[in-house]
Amino acid sequence: MKNFVVKTIANAGALAVAVWLLDKITLTGEGTGKKVGTLLLVALVFGLVNFLVKPVVKVLTFPLFILTLGLITLVINALMLMLTSWLADKLDLSFHVEGFWTAVIGGLIISIVSWALNVVLPDKD
């Protein structure tokens, strides 16, 4: 359970960095507390998307992984971020990613920051 909480916090931090760096990834809210709550909920949605959908997509696109030497991962990460944005809209969360290329750059930022935070944060159960 502790590992799940640490990964969610790392995802929230990575999403916050992407929101901070990219103008076309937006997180709106009245106050800081509301934004932090929304960010944690979006991080949960993002974690669920990566846990449930991403493995299926990776299996289905395995030939593309081989053909592109793994570069298709950038596209898959972007699609997972766009799916998270769409689900956040359906769940009435104020998180939005505008455009595919913004999602590609955002996915790259989120991957790097999430990796760095997972190295720093404890992950024992």
GUTOR-589874 format. One record per atom (N, C-alpha, C, O): x negated, y negated, z negated; atom name. Coordinates in pm, whole numbers, plus 50000, padded with zeros to 5 digits. Each point is the difference from the previous one (the first is absolute). Layout:
BEGIN
{{X, Y, Z}, "CA"}
...
END
This chain:
BEGIN
{{49917, 50120, 50000}, "N"}
{{50083, 49880, 50000}, "CA"}
{{49913, 49874, 50000}, "C"}
{{50032, 49901, 50067}, "O"}
{{49858, 50104, 49856}, "N"}
{{49911, 49885, 49995}, "CA"}
{{49939, 49972, 50137}, "C"}
{{49981, 49885, 50038}, "O"}
{{49987, 50220, 50035}, "N"}
{{49944, 49986, 50135}, "CA"}
{{50100, 49928, 50092}, "C"}
{{49960, 49916, 50081}, "O"}
{{50168, 50117, 49908}, "N"}
{{50104, 49935, 50080}, "CA"}
{{50007, 49852, 49968}, "C"}
{{50012, 49917, 50091}, "O"}
{{49981, 50048, 49781}, "N"}
{{50006, 49860, 49959}, "CA"}
{{49878, 49924, 50052}, "C"}
{{50012, 49888, 50048}, "O"}
{{49870, 50174, 49942}, "N"}
{{49877, 49936, 50047}, "CA"}
{{50007, 49978, 50150}, "C"}
{{49961, 49893, 50049}, "O"}
{{50087, 50206, 50026}, "N"}
{{50010, 49985, 50146}, "CA"}
{{50102, 49892, 50037}, "C"}
{{49980, 49926, 50096}, "O"}
{{50129, 50066, 49829}, "N"}
{{50100, 49897, 50027}, "CA"}
{{49943, 49860, 49973}, "C"}
{{50024, 49907, 50077}, "O"}
{{49901, 50080, 49814}, "N"}
{{49938, 49871, 49969}, "CA"}
{{49896, 49964, 50107}, "C"}
{{49990, 49884, 50040}, "O"}
{{49934, 50215, 50005}, "N"}
{{49902, 49976, 50106}, "CA"}
{{50070, 49957, 50129}, "C"}
{{49954, 49908, 50069}, "O"}
{{50157, 50159, 49965}, "N"}
{{50077, 49961, 50119}, "CA"}
{{50054, 49859, 49985}, "C"}
{{49996, 49921, 50095}, "O"}
{{50055, 50045, 49786}, "N"}
{{50053, 49865, 49977}, "CA"}
{{49890, 49896, 50015}, "C"}
{{50022, 49895, 50060}, "O"}
{{49861, 50134, 49886}, "N"}
{{49888, 49907, 50015}, "CA"}
{{49958, 49984, 50144}, "C"}
{{49972, 49889, 50045}, "O"}
{{50023, 50223, 50029}, "N"}
{{49963, 49995, 50141}, "CA"}
{{50104, 49923, 50082}, "C"}
{{49965, 49922, 50088}, "O"}
{{50162, 50101, 49883}, "N"}
{{50106, 49925, 50068}, "CA"}
{{49991, 49851, 49968}, "C"}
{{50022, 49916, 50087}, "O"}
{{49944, 50052, 49788}, "N"}
{{49987, 49859, 49961}, "CA"}
{{49887, 49933, 50077}, "C"}
{{50013, 49885, 50042}, "O"}
{{49877, 50185, 49976}, "N"}
{{49888, 49944, 50077}, "CA"}
{{50041, 49978, 50145}, "C"}
{{49966, 49897, 50059}, "O"}
{{50107, 50198, 49999}, "N"}
{{50045, 49984, 50138}, "CA"}
{{50097, 49882, 50014}, "C"}
{{49993, 49925, 50097}, "O"}
{{50096, 50059, 49805}, "N"}
{{50093, 49886, 50002}, "CA"}
{{49921, 49870, 49988}, "C"}
{{50033, 49901, 50066}, "O"}
{{49865, 50098, 49851}, "N"}
{{49919, 49881, 49978}, "CA"}
{{49918, 49963, 50124}, "C"}
{{49985, 49882, 50031}, "O"}
{{49961, 50219, 50039}, "N"}
{{49912, 49973, 50114}, "CA"}
{{50074, 49973, 50132}, "C"}
{{49951, 49924, 50084}, "O"}
{{50164, 50138, 49934}, "N"}
{{50070, 49990, 50129}, "CA"}
{{50130, 49920, 49985}, "C"}
{{50083, 50030, 49915}, "O"}
{{49931, 49870, 50170}, "N"}
{{50119, 49914, 49995}, "CA"}
{{50127, 50073, 50045}, "C"}
{{50110, 49965, 49956}, "O"}
{{49875, 50135, 50129}, "N"}
{{50118, 50067, 50056}, "CA"}
{{50046, 50119, 49917}, "C"}
{{50094, 50070, 50039}, "O"}
{{49842, 49955, 49848}, "N"}
{{50051, 50095, 49902}, "CA"}
{{50047, 49914, 49884}, "C"}
{{49919, 49935, 49933}, "O"}
{{50211, 50066, 50043}, "N"}
{{50057, 49907, 49902}, "CA"}
{{50065, 50075, 49884}, "C"}
{{50057, 50108, 50016}, "O"}
{{49932, 49830, 49868}, "N"}
{{50064, 50045, 49878}, "CA"}
{{50060, 49876, 49936}, "C"}
{{49926, 49912, 49957}, "O"}
{{50205, 50081, 50036}, "N"}
{{50064, 49881, 49947}, "CA"}
{{50071, 50033, 49869}, "C"}
{{50034, 50115, 49973}, "O"}
{{49986, 49784, 49949}, "N"}
{{50069, 50014, 49873}, "CA"}
{{49998, 49868, 49926}, "C"}
{{49925, 49909, 50035}, "O"}
{{50160, 50082, 49862}, "N"}
{{50011, 49874, 49927}, "CA"}
{{49878, 49972, 49914}, "C"}
{{49950, 49888, 49999}, "O"}
{{50002, 50212, 49929}, "N"}
{{49888, 49979, 49909}, "CA"}
{{49898, 50111, 50011}, "C"}
{{50016, 50096, 50075}, "O"}
{{49880, 49889, 49846}, "N"}
{{49892, 50098, 50003}, "CA"}
{{50049, 50136, 49951}, "C"}
{{49965, 50103, 50057}, "O"}
{{50115, 49899, 49838}, "N"}
{{50052, 50126, 49947}, "CA"}
{{50084, 50075, 50102}, "C"}
{{49989, 50122, 50013}, "O"}
{{50094, 49805, 50059}, "N"}
{{50084, 50060, 50104}, "CA"}
{{49912, 50056, 50113}, "C"}
{{50028, 50109, 50051}, "O"}
{{49867, 49817, 49986}, "N"}
{{49910, 50046, 50106}, "CA"}
{{49924, 50125, 49957}, "C"}
{{49982, 50092, 50080}, "O"}
{{49973, 49913, 49796}, "N"}
{{49927, 50117, 49950}, "CA"}
{{50093, 50121, 49998}, "C"}
{{49959, 50110, 50040}, "O"}
{{50164, 49872, 49915}, "N"}
{{50097, 50110, 49999}, "CA"}
{{50029, 50049, 50141}, "C"}
{{50004, 50121, 50025}, "O"}
{{50014, 49786, 50067}, "N"}
{{50024, 50038, 50140}, "CA"}
{{49879, 50073, 50057}, "C"}
{{50014, 50099, 50071}, "O"}
{{49868, 49852, 49898}, "N"}
{{49876, 50062, 50048}, "CA"}
{{49987, 50143, 49948}, "C"}
{{49959, 50089, 50075}, "O"}
{{50075, 49934, 49799}, "N"}
{{49995, 50136, 49944}, "CA"}
{{50102, 50092, 50067}, "C"}
{{49971, 50117, 50026}, "O"}
{{50148, 49831, 50000}, "N"}
{{50101, 50081, 50069}, "CA"}
{{49958, 50031, 50143}, "C"}
{{50020, 50112, 50047}, "O"}
{{49923, 49790, 50022}, "N"}
{{49951, 50023, 50136}, "CA"}
{{49885, 50101, 49997}, "C"}
{{49990, 50084, 50089}, "O"}
{{49924, 49909, 49810}, "N"}
{{49891, 50096, 49987}, "CA"}
{{50055, 50142, 49979}, "C"}
{{49944, 50096, 50052}, "O"}
{{50165, 49916, 49873}, "N"}
{{50065, 50132, 49984}, "CA"}
{{50054, 50051, 50133}, "C"}
{{49983, 50117, 50034}, "O"}
{{50083, 49795, 50041}, "N"}
{{50053, 50038, 50131}, "CA"}
{{49885, 50039, 50093}, "C"}
{{50009, 50100, 50071}, "O"}
{{49884, 49822, 49928}, "N"}
{{49883, 50026, 50083}, "CA"}
{{49937, 50135, 49963}, "C"}
{{49961, 50078, 50087}, "O"}
{{50031, 49949, 49784}, "N"}
{{49946, 50128, 49954}, "CA"}
{{50087, 50117, 50044}, "C"}
{{49948, 50104, 50041}, "O"}
{{50183, 49880, 49950}, "N"}
{{50091, 50106, 50045}, "CA"}
{{49992, 50022, 50150}, "C"}
{{50002, 50114, 50047}, "O"}
{{49988, 49779, 50029}, "N"}
{{49986, 50012, 50145}, "CA"}
{{49871, 50074, 50034}, "C"}
{{49999, 50089, 50085}, "O"}
{{49893, 49875, 49847}, "N"}
{{49873, 50067, 50026}, "CA"}
{{50000, 50145, 49953}, "C"}
{{49931, 50083, 50057}, "O"}
{{50147, 49947, 49840}, "N"}
{{50006, 50136, 49948}, "CA"}
{{50091, 50090, 50084}, "C"}
{{49968, 50117, 50022}, "O"}
{{50144, 49830, 50025}, "N"}
{{50099, 50082, 50071}, "CA"}
{{49987, 49997, 50152}, "C"}
{{50009, 50104, 50064}, "O"}
{{49970, 49780, 49992}, "N"}
{{50004, 49985, 50146}, "CA"}
{{49863, 50016, 50064}, "C"}
{{49988, 50065, 50105}, "O"}
{{49909, 49878, 49835}, "N"}
{{49868, 49999, 50063}, "CA"}
{{49944, 50140, 50030}, "C"}
{{49943, 50018, 50107}, "O"}
{{50071, 50081, 49803}, "N"}
{{49948, 50133, 50035}, "CA"}
{{50070, 50062, 50121}, "C"}
{{49936, 50067, 50081}, "O"}
{{50193, 49911, 49932}, "N"}
{{50073, 50053, 50115}, "CA"}
{{49951, 49934, 50128}, "C"}
{{49979, 50068, 50101}, "O"}
{{50002, 49801, 49895}, "N"}
{{49952, 49928, 50117}, "CA"}
{{49858, 50045, 50036}, "C"}
{{49967, 50014, 50118}, "O"}
{{49949, 50008, 49780}, "N"}
{{49863, 50046, 50028}, "CA"}
{{49999, 50137, 50067}, "C"}
{{49921, 50025, 50090}, "O"}
{{50167, 50064, 49865}, "N"}
{{50005, 50134, 50062}, "CA"}
{{50049, 49989, 50145}, "C"}
{{49946, 50066, 50089}, "O"}
{{50155, 49853, 49932}, "N"}
{{50054, 49987, 50135}, "CA"}
{{49904, 49930, 50097}, "C"}
{{50006, 50024, 50121}, "O"}
{{49907, 49892, 49827}, "N"}
{{49908, 49927, 50087}, "CA"}
{{49857, 50055, 49993}, "C"}
{{49906, 49930, 50038}, "O"}
{{50078, 50192, 49915}, "N"}
{{49867, 50058, 49987}, "CA"}
{{49919, 49998, 50130}, "C"}
{{49881, 49969, 49995}, "O"}
{{50178, 50062, 50119}, "N"}
{{49921, 49990, 50125}, "CA"}
{{49947, 49857, 50025}, "C"}
{{49890, 49984, 50053}, "O"}
{{50188, 49915, 49909}, "N"}
{{49953, 49862, 50017}, "CA"}
{{49885, 49968, 49905}, "C"}
{{49912, 49921, 50034}, "O"}
{{50087, 50141, 49847}, "N"}
{{49887, 49982, 49908}, "CA"}
{{49872, 50048, 50067}, "C"}
{{49897, 49934, 49994}, "O"}
{{50111, 50181, 50069}, "N"}
{{49883, 50056, 50066}, "CA"}
{{49962, 49915, 50120}, "C"}
{{49882, 49968, 50019}, "O"}
{{50215, 49994, 50062}, "N"}
{{49974, 49923, 50121}, "CA"}
{{49940, 49862, 49970}, "C"}
{{49911, 49954, 50072}, "O"}
{{50138, 49980, 49823}, "N"}
{{49954, 49864, 49969}, "CA"}
{{49893, 49997, 49891}, "C"}
{{49960, 49893, 49954}, "O"}
{{49993, 50225, 50005}, "N"}
{{49899, 50011, 49895}, "CA"}
{{50044, 49933, 49870}, "C"}
{{49918, 49941, 49928}, "O"}
{{50209, 50068, 50042}, "N"}
{{50054, 49949, 49875}, "CA"}
{{50049, 49857, 50002}, "C"}
{{50056, 49954, 49901}, "O"}
{{49925, 49974, 50209}, "N"}
{{50043, 49861, 50005}, "CA"}
{{50152, 49984, 49997}, "C"}
{{50051, 49893, 49969}, "O"}
{{50020, 50214, 50062}, "N"}
{{50147, 49997, 49994}, "CA"}
{{50048, 49975, 49856}, "C"}
{{50115, 49962, 49977}, "O"}
{{49795, 50060, 49926}, "N"}
{{50034, 49975, 49860}, "CA"}
{{50039, 49854, 49979}, "C"}
{{50089, 49971, 49920}, "O"}
{{49846, 49937, 50150}, "N"}
{{50036, 49858, 49988}, "CA"}
{{50143, 49976, 50044}, "C"}
{{50073, 49924, 49937}, "O"}
{{49967, 50141, 50170}, "N"}
{{50137, 49985, 50051}, "CA"}
{{50099, 50064, 49902}, "C"}
{{50106, 49943, 49973}, "O"}
{{49860, 50174, 49975}, "N"}
{{50090, 50067, 49905}, "CA"}
{{50016, 49917, 49873}, "C"}
{{50111, 49986, 49949}, "O"}
{{49779, 49958, 50000}, "N"}
{{50009, 49914, 49882}, "CA"}
{{50087, 49878, 50027}, "C"}
{{50078, 49958, 49915}, "O"}
{{49909, 49985, 50205}, "N"}
{{50083, 49885, 50037}, "CA"}
{{50148, 50039, 50005}, "C"}
{{50086, 49926, 49953}, "O"}
{{49942, 50190, 50104}, "N"}
{{50139, 50046, 50007}, "CA"}
{{50058, 50028, 49862}, "C"}
{{50118, 49974, 49975}, "O"}
{{49800, 50078, 49934}, "N"}
{{50046, 50024, 49862}, "CA"}
{{50029, 49867, 49929}, "C"}
{{50096, 49990, 49923}, "O"}
{{49823, 49908, 50104}, "N"}
{{50023, 49868, 49942}, "CA"}
{{50127, 49937, 50058}, "C"}
{{50077, 49937, 49927}, "O"}
{{49944, 50080, 50203}, "N"}
{{50122, 49947, 50061}, "CA"}
{{50124, 50075, 49949}, "C"}
{{50105, 49938, 49980}, "O"}
{{49884, 50192, 50000}, "N"}
{{50110, 50077, 49942}, "CA"}
{{50030, 49954, 49859}, "C"}
{{50116, 49990, 49961}, "O"}
{{49780, 49981, 49962}, "N"}
{{50018, 49947, 49865}, "CA"}
{{50072, 49866, 50004}, "C"}
{{50087, 49974, 49918}, "O"}
{{49875, 49941, 50177}, "N"}
{{50066, 49870, 50015}, "CA"}
{{50148, 50018, 50033}, "C"}
{{50085, 49930, 49946}, "O"}
{{49944, 50163, 50143}, "N"}
{{50139, 50025, 50039}, "CA"}
{{50080, 50054, 49882}, "C"}
{{50113, 49957, 49977}, "O"}
{{49829, 50137, 49948}, "N"}
{{50068, 50054, 49882}, "CA"}
{{50019, 49893, 49893}, "C"}
{{50103, 49996, 49933}, "O"}
{{49797, 49918, 50050}, "N"}
{{50012, 49891, 49903}, "CA"}
{{50115, 49907, 50037}, "C"}
{{50072, 49952, 49913}, "O"}
{{49945, 50023, 50216}, "N"}
{{50112, 49919, 50046}, "CA"}
{{50133, 50069, 49969}, "C"}
{{50095, 49935, 49956}, "O"}
{{49912, 50195, 50066}, "N"}
{{50124, 50075, 49972}, "CA"}
{{50028, 50005, 49850}, "C"}
{{50117, 50006, 49960}, "O"}
{{49779, 49993, 49957}, "N"}
{{50016, 50003, 49855}, "CA"}
{{50009, 49860, 49940}, "C"}
{{50001, 49984, 49878}, "O"}
{{50007, 49915, 50208}, "N"}
{{50013, 49860, 49960}, "CA"}
{{49880, 49951, 49918}, "C"}
{{50015, 49923, 49906}, "O"}
{{49867, 50125, 50131}, "N"}
{{49876, 49952, 49940}, "CA"}
{{49942, 49895, 50093}, "C"}
{{50007, 50015, 50122}, "O"}
{{49936, 49881, 49823}, "N"}
{{49954, 49888, 50082}, "CA"}
{{49856, 50020, 50047}, "C"}
{{49910, 49922, 49966}, "O"}
{{50069, 50183, 50113}, "N"}
{{49869, 50031, 50058}, "CA"}
{{50021, 50020, 50149}, "C"}
{{50089, 50074, 50041}, "O"}
{{49827, 49859, 50041}, "N"}
{{50018, 50012, 50144}, "CA"}
{{49865, 49996, 50071}, "C"}
{{49913, 49919, 49968}, "O"}
{{50072, 50170, 50129}, "N"}
{{49882, 50002, 50087}, "CA"}
{{50048, 49962, 50140}, "C"}
{{50089, 50063, 50055}, "O"}
{{49849, 49833, 50001}, "N"}
{{50044, 49949, 50130}, "CA"}
{{49901, 50042, 50109}, "C"}
{{49891, 49944, 50010}, "O"}
{{50148, 50153, 50069}, "N"}
{{49921, 50038, 50116}, "CA"}
{{49907, 50118, 49978}, "C"}
{{49955, 50028, 49889}, "O"}
{{50019, 50042, 50221}, "N"}
{{49919, 50120, 49996}, "CA"}
{{49854, 49970, 49966}, "C"}
{{49941, 50069, 49917}, "O"}
{{50001, 49829, 50146}, "N"}
{{49858, 49971, 49977}, "CA"}
{{49976, 49950, 49859}, "C"}
{{49894, 50025, 49942}, "O"}
{{50201, 49903, 50003}, "N"}
{{49991, 49961, 49859}, "CA"}
{{50001, 50125, 49913}, "C"}
{{49927, 50007, 49901}, "O"}
{{50156, 50090, 50135}, "N"}
{{50005, 50125, 49924}, "CA"}
{{49869, 50078, 50012}, "C"}
{{49958, 50064, 49904}, "O"}
{{49979, 49932, 50212}, "N"}
{{49871, 50069, 50017}, "CA"}
{{49895, 49939, 49908}, "C"}
{{49929, 50071, 49929}, "O"}
{{50061, 49797, 50073}, "N"}
{{49902, 49931, 49915}, "CA"}
{{50037, 50018, 49853}, "C"}
{{49913, 50024, 49916}, "O"}
{{50215, 49966, 50052}, "N"}
{{50045, 50020, 49863}, "CA"}
{{49973, 50142, 49952}, "C"}
{{49959, 50019, 49885}, "O"}
{{50065, 50079, 50200}, "N"}
{{49972, 50139, 49964}, "CA"}
{{49852, 50021, 49973}, "C"}
{{49963, 50074, 49909}, "O"}
{{49952, 49862, 50170}, "N"}
{{49855, 50010, 49979}, "CA"}
{{49960, 49935, 49867}, "C"}
{{49921, 50057, 49925}, "O"}
{{50134, 49827, 50047}, "N"}
{{49971, 49931, 49873}, "CA"}
{{50049, 50085, 49883}, "C"}
{{49927, 50018, 49902}, "O"}
{{50194, 50034, 50108}, "N"}
{{50056, 50081, 49892}, "CA"}
{{49918, 50126, 49978}, "C"}
{{49978, 50039, 49885}, "O"}
{{49977, 50024, 50221}, "N"}
{{49918, 50121, 49986}, "CA"}
{{49869, 49971, 49928}, "C"}
{{49961, 50074, 49910}, "O"}
{{49972, 49818, 50128}, "N"}
{{49871, 49966, 49939}, "CA"}
{{50018, 49961, 49854}, "C"}
{{49926, 50048, 49914}, "O"}
{{50170, 49865, 50057}, "N"}
{{50021, 49954, 49862}, "CA"}
{{50050, 50114, 49912}, "C"}
{{49957, 50012, 49885}, "O"}
{{50132, 50070, 50166}, "N"}
{{50051, 50114, 49923}, "CA"}
{{49888, 50098, 49968}, "C"}
{{49992, 50052, 49889}, "O"}
{{49921, 49974, 50207}, "N"}
{{49886, 50087, 49976}, "CA"}
{{49911, 49942, 49891}, "C"}
{{49959, 50072, 49908}, "O"}
{{50011, 49798, 50100}, "N"}
{{49914, 49935, 49901}, "CA"}
{{50063, 50004, 49861}, "C"}
{{49931, 50025, 49901}, "O"}
{{50198, 49950, 50091}, "N"}
{{50068, 50003, 49870}, "CA"}
{{50007, 50141, 49944}, "C"}
{{49990, 50019, 49879}, "O"}
{{50028, 50080, 50206}, "N"}
{{50003, 50139, 49952}, "CA"}
{{49862, 50045, 49950}, "C"}
{{49991, 50087, 49914}, "O"}
{{49902, 49853, 50140}, "N"}
{{49866, 50030, 49949}, "CA"}
{{49982, 49941, 49861}, "C"}
{{49940, 50062, 49912}, "O"}
{{50112, 49817, 50068}, "N"}
{{49981, 49928, 49874}, "CA"}
{{50094, 50050, 49890}, "C"}
{{49958, 50017, 49886}, "O"}
{{50169, 50005, 50149}, "N"}
{{50099, 50039, 49900}, "CA"}
{{49986, 50146, 49962}, "C"}
{{49960, 50083, 50083}, "O"}
{{50071, 49951, 49791}, "N"}
{{49992, 50141, 49960}, "CA"}
{{50111, 50081, 50065}, "C"}
{{50109, 49949, 50024}, "O"}
{{49861, 50178, 50005}, "N"}
{{50101, 50082, 50069}, "CA"}
{{50024, 50135, 49932}, "C"}
{{50053, 50091, 50063}, "O"}
{{49908, 49923, 49814}, "N"}
{{50021, 50126, 49929}, "CA"}
{{50145, 50011, 49956}, "C"}
{{50063, 49901, 49962}, "O"}
{{49991, 50224, 50044}, "N"}
{{50139, 50021, 49956}, "CA"}
{{50010, 50017, 49851}, "C"}
{{50109, 50019, 49948}, "O"}
END
